[in-house]
Amino acid sequence: MPGSQWVRLREDIDCGLRRGAWYRAVSLTQSEVVLDINGQHRSFPLRHVEVVAKRPSSWTIVANAGNSTVIPSFWARGYAVCPRCRYRQLPLGRARAMRCDECDGLFEIDWEEPYLEA
């Protein structure tokens, strides 16, 4: 696989991937992708994911995650996902950028991206 490729869910399904989080692709075929998830390789159907050539550098806003089983119920209406470490946190207001409480990275917030919109 030439160069790095990055993958995230494009459907609101419960499959072990964090909504809005980017994962490094290990390999890619016409029907599936193998991802490096915490040092373990797992395969996922391509129909459930988005693939990009460059790792994004802005927070993803997950506006609705009602299907998730691992987030607090009061977060189900929306939260932000760090592009570096996949940490989830609540954005304050409509700030242009936010510092990650986990990795201390400062990234812009992509309010215009329609991630998982109905």
GIJO-V895526 format. One record per residue. PSI is psi as a letter, one per 30 degrees, with the letter a starting at -180 (999 if undefined). Layout:
psi=[PSI:PSI]
This chain:
psi=[j:k:l:k:k:k:k:l:k:g:l:i:l:j:g:f:k:k:k:f:k:k:k:k:k:e:l:k:a:f:f:l:k:k:k:j:j:h:f:k:k:k:k:k:k:f:f:f:l:k:k:l:f:k:k:l:g:l:k:k:j:j:f:j:h:f:f:k:f:g:l:k:e:f:f:f:f:k:l:k:k:k:f:e:f:g:k:k:l:k:k:j:b:h:l:f:l:k:k:k:f:e:f:g:k:j:k:l:k:i:f:f:k:i:k:h:k:999]
